């Protein structure tokens, strides 16, 4: 299955008069004028779609759409099957016309992985089982973004630390990886990366298996991190990882289990390897403000629910529970996780760092903070 979406709306004007038209449109939408020597000039964003100006060498003024896709030939074939015709195949991108002659283009992803991921639709129809699993993957992302509006920034900070520490082709353990949110972004950023995703949730793993599970760079393993023997089922268990990454997962665990888990992770990393965790971690120096920031985030989230712009956690799980493709897995999940552990540990980052150093890590500290959340990394000594 490939994915696509309308990524850019372009206003086209031929030179030499295009510079005046570009100044007009920049003033009209209230953005700084771009360099007229450049072929393209951004005019801002419209709900994740870029609005842009294009200088033409010839032709008439007009507008056209760029449809971006992770598989340009497949998307061109789909659109031709719907009645479009190919005007010019430029290799990297293709110029087409709709049945009435309106010109548009199919291009590679150009608005960035996060924007493409949030709006792209699976275009080759459902899989062999009749289910569009990427729709479930995107809906999980949207539900999570209500809790984590700065999700991309926190994960980006972890990936920066990975690249700076172990390079652009890391072997990564995606810990409590769920549907594969970290792995998807990891492989988009590092084409040479490989990932082992571990989780105990049968519903989330089913979504992962039917999406990223088909990628040769990914191994998916079901195992329960609450049990010390979880490591035994890892593929190539003797081969150390360059990095272990996790996000908004370990706050469900007890203090005793986190202490044990951190010691286990130190043994899974190669010397110089990195552990990164992005989670709820209040700032110990700002306890009152951290609480107020968490309350502010909750008020904004509740407003998004009322406005219908975000799906609630219970709503998503109820929809999955009622679906033919996930209902049995959610029922199994309800048995595995009957209720949150009341003894779960949500320490401030300084306590996290203290436990990590006791577990055998060397330097450790924050690489990102947003409100009452933070991301830290710890490095195993060489």
C-alpha positions in Angstrom: 0.0 0.0 0.0 1.2 3.5 -0.8 0.0 6.8 0.7 -0.6 10.2 -0.7 -2.2 13.6 0.1 -2.5 17.1 -1.3 0.7 18.7 0.0 1.1 22.0 -1.7 -1.2 24.6 -3.3 0.9 26.7 -5.8 0.1 30.1 -7.4 1.9 30.2 -10.8 3.0 33.3 -12.6 5.4 33.7 -15.6 8.4 35.9 -15.4 9.2 38.8 -15.6 6.0 40.0 -14.1 5.9 37.3 -11.5 8.0 39.3 -9.0 5.2 41.9 -8.6 2.6 39.1 -8.2 4.8 37.4 -5.6 5.0 40.7 -3.6 1.2 41.0 -3.9 0.5 37.5 -2.5 3.0 37.8 0.3 1.4 41.1 1.4 -2.1 39.6 0.9 -1.5 36.7 3.3 0.8 38.6 5.6 4.1 36.8 5.2 7.6 38.1 4.5 8.4 38.3 0.8 10.7 35.4 -0.4 13.7 35.8 -2.6 12.3 36.3 -6.2 15.4 34.6 -7.6 14.1 31.3 -6.2 11.7 29.3 -8.2 9.5 28.7 -5.2 8.5 30.9 -2.4 6.4 29.9 0.7 3.3 31.8 1.6 2.6 29.8 4.8 0.6 26.8 5.8 -3.1 25.9 5.6 -3.8 23.1 8.1 -0.7 21.2 7.2 -0.8 22.0 3.4 1.8 24.5 2.1 0.6 27.6 0.2 3.4 28.6 -2.2 4.3 30.8 -5.1 6.0 29.5 -8.3 7.8 31.6 -10.9 7.3 30.1 -14.4 9.6 30.6 -17.4 6.6 30.8 -19.6 2.8 30.0 -19.7 -0.1 31.8 -18.2 -0.9 32.7 -14.6 -2.8 30.0 -12.7 -2.9 27.6 -9.7 -2.1 24.0 -9.4 -1.9 21.3 -6.7 1.0 19.0 -5.8 -0.1 15.6 -4.7 2.8 14.2 -2.6 3.2 10.4 -2.2 5.6 7.9 -0.8 5.4 6.0 -4.1 5.1 8.4 -7.1 4.7 5.7 -9.8 2.0 3.9 -7.8 0.1 7.1 -7.2 0.3 8.2 -10.9 -1.0 4.7 -11.8 -3.9 5.1 -9.4 -4.8 8.6 -10.7 -4.5 7.5 -14.4 -6.9 4.7 -13.6 -9.4 7.3 -12.3 -9.2 9.2 -15.5 -6.2 11.5 -15.3 -3.6 11.6 -18.2 0.2 12.0 -18.0 1.4 15.2 -19.7 5.1 15.1 -18.8 7.1 12.5 -16.8 10.0 14.4 -15.3 11.3 11.3 -13.6 11.3 12.4 -10.0 7.8 14.0 -10.4 5.1 13.7 -13.0 2.8 16.4 -14.5 -0.8 15.2 -15.1 -4.1 16.6 -16.1 -7.5 15.7 -14.8 -10.3 14.6 -17.2 -11.1 18.2 -18.1 -7.5 19.2 -18.6 -6.7 20.9 -15.3 -3.0 20.4 -14.6 -1.6 19.1 -11.3 1.6 17.2 -10.3 2.5 14.1 -8.3 5.7 14.6 -6.3 7.7 12.8 -3.6 7.0 13.8 0.0 8.2 17.4 0.3 6.3 18.9 3.3 8.2 16.7 5.8 7.5 13.3 7.3 5.3 14.5 10.2 2.9 16.5 8.1 2.8 13.8 5.5 2.1 11.1 8.0 -0.7 13.1 9.7 -2.6 13.7 6.5 -1.7 10.9 4.1 -4.3 8.3 3.2 -3.6 4.7 2.1 -4.4 4.7 -1.6 -4.0 1.1 -2.8 -7.2 0.0 -1.0 -7.3 -2.3 2.0 -4.9 -5.0 2.6 -5.5 -8.7 1.9 -7.7 -8.9 5.0 -9.8 -6.0 3.8 -8.6 -3.6 6.5 -6.8 -0.3 5.9 -4.3 -0.6 8.8 -2.7 2.7 8.1 -5.9 4.4 9.0 -5.7 2.8 12.4 -2.0 3.9 12.6 -2.9 7.5 11.9 -5.9 7.5 14.2 -3.6 6.3 17.1 -1.2 9.2 16.2 -4.0 11.7 16.3 -5.4 10.4 19.6 -1.9 10.5 21.1 -1.2 14.1 19.9 -4.1 15.3 22.0 -2.0 14.3 25.0 1.3 15.2 23.5 1.0 18.2 21.2 4.8 18.5 21.1 5.3 14.8 20.3 7.5 15.4 17.3 9.8 17.7 19.1 10.5 15.3 22.0 11.1 12.4 19.7 13.3 14.6 17.5 15.4 15.5 20.5 16.0 11.8 21.2 16.9 11.1 17.5 19.4 14.0 17.6 21.0 12.4 20.6 21.1 9.0 18.8 22.7 10.4 15.7 25.3 12.4 17.8 26.2 9.4 19.9 26.0 6.3 17.6 25.6 7.7 14.1 23.0 7.5 11.3 22.6 3.7 11.1 21.7 2.6 14.6 20.3 -0.7 15.7 17.5 0.4 18.0 15.3 -1.3 20.6 11.9 0.4 20.5 10.8 -0.3 24.1 7.0 -0.6 24.8 6.7 0.5 21.2 2.9 0.0 20.7 1.9 0.7 17.1 5.5 1.6 16.2 5.3 5.4 16.5 9.0 5.7 17.4 10.1 3.1 14.8 8.2 4.8 12.0 9.9 8.1 12.7 13.2 6.5 13.2 13.2 4.8 9.8 12.0 8.0 8.1 15.0 9.9 9.6 17.6 7.1 9.3 17.2 5.0 6.2 20.0 2.7 7.4 18.5 2.1 10.8 17.0 -1.2 12.0 14.6 -1.7 14.9 13.3 -4.3 17.2 9.9 -3.3 18.6 8.8 -4.9 21.8 5.4 -4.6 23.6 2.8 -6.8 25.4 -0.3 -5.1 24.0 -1.9 -7.4 21.4 -4.1 -4.7 19.9 -1.4 -2.1 19.3 1.0 -4.8 18.1 -1.5 -6.0 15.5 -1.6 -2.5 14.0 2.2 -2.5 14.0 2.5 -5.9 12.4 0.1 -4.9 9.5 1.9 -1.6 8.8 5.7 -1.4 9.6 5.9 -5.2 10.2 6.2 -5.6 6.5 9.5 -3.6 6.5 12.6 -5.8 6.4 14.3 -3.4 8.8 11.8 -4.1 11.5 11.4 -7.1 13.9 8.3 -7.1 16.2 8.3 -9.1 19.4 5.6 -9.6 21.9 6.9 -9.7 25.4 5.9 -8.3 28.8 8.4 -5.8 30.2 6.9 -6.3 33.7 8.6 -9.7 33.7 12.4 -9.9 34.1 12.6 -12.8 31.6 11.4 -10.6 28.7 14.9 -10.3 27.3 15.1 -14.0 26.5 12.7 -13.7 23.5 14.6 -10.9 21.8 16.0 -11.9 18.3 19.8 -12.0 18.3 19.8 -11.5 22.1 23.5 -11.6 22.2 23.9 -8.7 19.8 24.0 -5.4 21.7 21.9 -2.4 20.6 23.2 1.0 19.7 20.2 2.7 21.4 17.1 1.9 23.4 14.2 4.4 23.0 10.9 4.7 24.7 8.2 7.3 25.1 5.2 7.8 27.4 5.2 4.2 28.5 7.3 3.6 31.6 5.2 5.8 33.8 2.8 2.8 34.1 5.5 0.8 35.9 6.3 0.5 39.6 9.4 2.0 41.0 10.8 -1.5 41.7 10.3 -2.6 38.2 11.8 0.5 36.6 14.9 0.1 38.8 15.3 -3.5 37.5 14.5 -2.6 33.9 17.1 0.1 33.8 19.7 -2.3 35.0 18.6 -4.8 32.3 18.8 -2.1 29.6 22.4 -1.3 30.5 23.2 -4.8 29.7 21.5 -4.7 26.3 23.5 -1.7 25.1 26.9 -1.7 23.6 29.6 0.4 25.3 28.9 4.0 24.3 25.2 3.1 23.5 22.4 5.3 24.5 19.1 5.0 26.4 16.5 7.7 25.8 13.1 8.2 27.4 10.4 10.9 26.8 7.7 10.8 29.4 5.8 12.7 32.1 8.6 14.1 34.4 7.9 17.3 36.4 10.7 19.7 37.0 11.9 19.2 40.6 12.7 22.9 40.8 9.2 24.0 39.7 6.8 21.7 41.4 3.9 24.2 41.6 4.4 25.5 38.1 4.7 22.0 36.7 1.3 21.1 38.2 -0.3 24.2 36.8 1.2 23.5 33.4 -0.2 20.0 33.5 -3.6 21.5 34.4 -3.4 23.9 31.5 -2.5 21.1 29.1 -5.5 19.1 30.4 -7.9 22.1 29.9 -6.7 22.5 26.3 -7.1 18.8 25.7 -10.7 18.8 27.1 -11.5 21.7 24.8 -10.2 19.8 21.8 -12.4 16.9 22.8 -15.4 19.2 23.1 -14.6 20.8 19.7 -14.4 17.4 18.1 -10.8 18.0 16.9 -9.3 15.2 18.9 -10.4 11.7 19.9 -10.4 10.7 23.5 -8.4 7.7 24.9 -11.5 5.9 26.0 -13.2 6.7 22.7 -10.4 5.3 20.6 -10.3 2.1 22.6 -14.0 1.7 22.5 -13.9 2.1 18.7 -11.2 -0.6 18.5 -13.1 -2.8 20.8 -16.2 -2.7 18.5 -14.2 -3.3 15.3 -14.0 -6.6 13.6 -10.3 -6.4 13.1 -9.2 -5.4 16.6 -12.1 -6.5 18.9 -10.6 -9.8 20.0 -7.2 -8.3 20.6 -8.7 -5.5 22.8 -10.6 -8.2 24.8 -7.3 -10.0 25.3 -5.6 -6.7 26.3 -8.3 -6.1 28.9 -7.2 -9.3 30.6 -3.5 -8.5 30.4 -4.0 -4.9 31.7 -7.1 -5.1 34.0 -6.4 -1.7 35.6 -3.5 0.8 36.1 -1.1 -0.2 38.8 -1.8 2.1 41.7 1.9 1.8 42.8 3.2 3.1 39.4 6.1 5.6 39.7 6.2 9.0 38.0 9.4 10.5 39.3 10.9 13.9 38.4 13.9 13.7 36.1 16.5 14.0 38.8 15.3 10.8 40.4 15.3 9.1 37.0 18.9 10.1 36.5 19.9 8.9 40.0 18.4 5.4 39.2 20.2 5.3 35.8 23.6 6.0 37.3 23.0 3.3 39.9 22.1 0.9 37.1 25.5 1.5 35.5 25.0 4.4 33.1 27.5 7.2 32.9 26.5 10.7 31.9 22.7 11.3 32.0 20.5 14.3 31.7 17.7 16.1 29.9 17.8 16.8 26.2 14.3 18.3 26.0 11.6 19.8 28.3 8.0 20.9 27.6 5.8 21.8 30.5 5.6 18.9 32.9 7.1 16.5 30.3 10.7 15.9 29.5 13.1 13.7 27.5 16.4 12.4 29.0 19.2 10.3 27.7 21.8 8.2 29.5 25.0 6.8 27.9 26.6 3.5 28.8 30.3 4.1 29.6 32.8 3.1 26.9 
